[in-house]
Amino acid sequence: MPALEKLLDQVSGFIRGYPLLILLFGTHLYLAVRLRFPQRYLWEARDE
């Protein structure tokens, strides 16, 4: 069991760096393009 905990700790330490940042930013860009930039409508929805 300690070997599994050590492995999971190493994987977690690796993923919580730049790979996670790249994954989150890439997901944001993908969804923004795919949904045709819904952020541009935030101010219009707020005015109504």
N, C-alpha and C positions, 0 to 999 in steps of 0.2 A: 503494500500500500504506500509506503513512503516514496517508492520509485515513481508511482503514478502521480503523487502530489508534486514531486520535483519536476516531472515532465510537464504537467499542467502549469506550474509556476513559470517555467521557461517559455512555454508557448504564450502565456498571458503577457509576460514581460516583453516579448518580441512584438506581439500584435498591438500593444498599447502605445506604440511609438508612431513612426511615420506611416506604416501600412494602414493603421486605422484612420489617420488624418486623410490620406489619399483616398481611401474607400469612402469616407463620409463626403468629401468634396466632390469626388466623382459621381456619387449617387445624387448629390444636389444638382450638379450640372446636367446629368442625364434626365432627371425628372423635370427640371426647368425647361429643357429643350422639348422633351416629349409632351409636356402639358402646355406648351407655347407660352412660357413665362407668365404664370399667374400673378407674379409679384407686381406686375405693372398695374393691376386692377385694385390693389390694396387701398389706394387713396380714393378711388371712385366708390368703392363699397363703404368707405368710412363716411363719405359726405351724405349718403342717403339715409 
